[in-house]
Structure formats: structure tokens, C-alpha cells
Amino acid sequence: MTKSNDANSSTKKFLDVVNPFDQSKIGSVRLVEWQVVDQYLDCAHALFKNRNNWLPAYRRIDVLKNASKIMSQRFEKLAFQIANEGGKPLIDARIEVARAIDGVELCIKELSHLVGQEIPMDLTEAGAGRLAFGSREPIGPVVAVSAFNHPLNLIVHQVGPAVAVGCPVLVKPADDTPLSCKTFVEILYEAGLPVEWCRFVPCDIPTAEKMVTDPRVAFFSFIGSAKVGWMLRSKLAPGTRCALEHGGAAPVIIHESADVDSMIPSLLKGGFYHSGQVCVSVQRVFVPKNQATDIAQELADRASKLVVGNAINETTECGPLIRPREVDRVAEWIQEAKSDGAQILTGGEKLSDTTYAPTVLLNPPVDAKVSTSEIFGPAVCVYSYDDVDHALEQANALPFAFQASVFTKNLDEAMTAIQHLDATTVMVNDHTAFRVDWMPFAGRRKSGYNTGGIGYTMHDMTQDKIAVIKL
């Protein structure tokens, strides 16, 4: 929660940042007004137009190498900052820092894969006597708008590729978690990146919308809600390319042959990591009817033992939700499901204004909010099924499609799920929230547009150039 989200936010000059568990102020950043953003866009546009001043690859590589070293030296400070402003438990915040460092280094590696190819020209008489080859060059100024739930790694995924390929970039962090973004941008400066190539732009909503939709923007990178993402895409200037990453309500199909002993810890991690505030968090679990109650209860027993508290404490396993109003929303959704017949096997209650108990629901109605919308909270729904085809149909019934998973020891069952689940990625015997940063990561339909993953983003932030030489 931040003071700038009040009704009079447009008049505020600073964004106050709080620890989401106890709401204590931990810092602030100055909001950037449109006049300054306008200057930043002018500068970025001029940088791109003056090709003589483009940063050569070796200089960009030096910056990224230096940034990786600085991040490694400040590992614990970065992890604490993630936990303090974002509510992600320290144990997971440290994993995020490690991923972010790997991501910066991955940007360097992927540069060698951004290559063109020779195009055969003498396939017809008209093309004979010519040599053609391709290369890739930066697309132009990038504007990135980010989310709160991975406040360092998401910034690396959006800003790192822009720096790597030589695009000037303006980045607006989530209002709740601007400090990690600010730190990363400052590390890039310290690593040798000229200031004009990367700008930190915390700003109010009208300024952000004006920045995103400006015709000087060549590429728009967005991570956040579908409502906001699709709205902004509809207002982009002609010619602006984009990538949108939204959320989902990830389904899991369980077969009778599944190894329950290894499956339960996986589902527990996938469902309650960062208190469920992950776009591919385990949400809807479909289990054969004769196993559903036992599996749901075992999952509930494990969930009930998770330690909920301030993310900066070493023992915390589930931190707060990002804002008190999100706790209220989750409570309302779960109460609705309970009133309509869902069994609450554990949790189902607010622990404080900022925390909600890890919750497992058995057979909530298929039309309840917990079944049809992204919970983005510490709750997992288990549904019993008689017919796996019907379970697959339910899994695909929503307008969201991102990542999914299946648990089975049977190859035919695994392949059927891979074939029939409407998802960009289908995990076999793993939870839906698994990801490595070099794999494609993309939502289908309302869950997003274009493909994330560092190498894929770098490709999107470049464009083809073909040379045809008449011999």
C-alpha cells in the first residue's frame, strides 16, 4: 500500500513505500511528472535516431558483467529489500536475487544468438545474381511497466534485454515496490551505463498512460492485470509493438497413478509460494473422486503448518498480501465459496489486516469467483471428478490460459494432458509455477500477448534488417 494510491494521488510529489506486513514506512521515491517524462522520451528518441552513438555490443556486455558482479556483492541487501517492500519471505527473496543475477548474465549469452541468416536468392531467375543476408538491430525506445510480485527479477526481465540489445528504456515500477527497481537502475549506472539509456520513472496513472501511448515509444513491455494491459494495448500509438503478461487460474490434472508423496510438497509450493501472488500459481486441482478428499486433506494438513508472518523474518514461509484490501477481497471470495457449499479444510480466515491463512477448499462451485478468476492469494481449490475428459474440459473452460500441469506415472495419460490442456506450457509431475528464465513464458487468450523469457524478449526488442547485394 502506498500513499500515492489515495484519491488525491495526482497532487502528491512522493510515493511512500511501506512494509506490507506492518505498514511501517520503509522509504519513498519522487514521482516523475509529465514534463520530465517528455524530456526522457525526447532523449531516448534522439539516442535511437543517432546511429553513430549507439552503444556497441562489447560496451553493453561490460555493463551487464559489471552489474552482475555488483548484484552478487550486495546479494543479502537485495534480498532484504525484496522481502521488506514486497512481502516475499526471505528464503524466496534470496532465490529471486539469484535468478535476477542469472538473468543479467543470460542477457549476455543471448546476444550471441541474435543473428541473421543468409537468404537464398537464386531459387528463381528473378533473384539470381544476388546475395542476401539478415541481421537484427534494436527496435527503438522501450517503455516497461512492471508488477510488484517479483520486484527485482521482473525488472531484470524487462530492462536487462533492452540494455543488452541497445534500446533506450524507461521503466515504471509497481507503486508498491519501486525500491528494488530504483536499486537495479542505479546498479546499471554504477556498472557503466550512461544515464540517458535507462530512466527510472515512478509516476501517477495519467502520466504512465501518456508515456505508454506516446508515438515515440517503439516497444511496450507490460506485466500486470489483464484489465490494465489490454486497455493500454488498445491505446498504443500506431507502430508500437508490445508484450503483455497477465495472470491465470492455473489447472492441475491428477491421475490415480500419481506419486502422492512427491506430489503434495510440489502442490504446496506451487500454491502457497509468495502467498499465492504468482501469475501461474496452483489454483484449480482436479482429482479422481475416490482420492479427492484424502489428497485435499493431506494438502490442507501441510498448509496448516506453514508459518505466516513478516517476510523479513527468517522463519516466515507465507508473507502478507501486498495490500490490506487484497486480504479483504480474498476473504470475500472464500466466504462466497463457503456459503455456496465449498468445504474449507484449513484456513478460510483473516489472520490480521495484512495476512490471510493458507486455505484449501474442496469442491467449490464451478461458477464461484475462486473457480473462475485468479485468486492471487493463499488458496488452492480441489475438485473431484469422475471423468478425466470432463476435468480437462473444466480446466480449459476459463478465458485464461497460461501454464498447467498433470501428475501421473502413465505416459499415455501425460501425453493426453499435454495434447488437450490449453496452456503454453504443460508440466508433467511438477507444479504450474515452475519456470526457468530462458524458457518461453507466455499467456494465451486473456492471459497475455507475445512471449516472455529473456531471449524471447530480446528478440522482440530487435527487428530484422535484410541486405540484398546485386553481384
Summary of the structure (lengths in Angstrom):
residues: 471
radius of gyration: 23.4
end to end distance: 64.3
largest distance: 77.3
contacts: 1714
relative contact order: 0.14
helix: 43%
strand: 21%
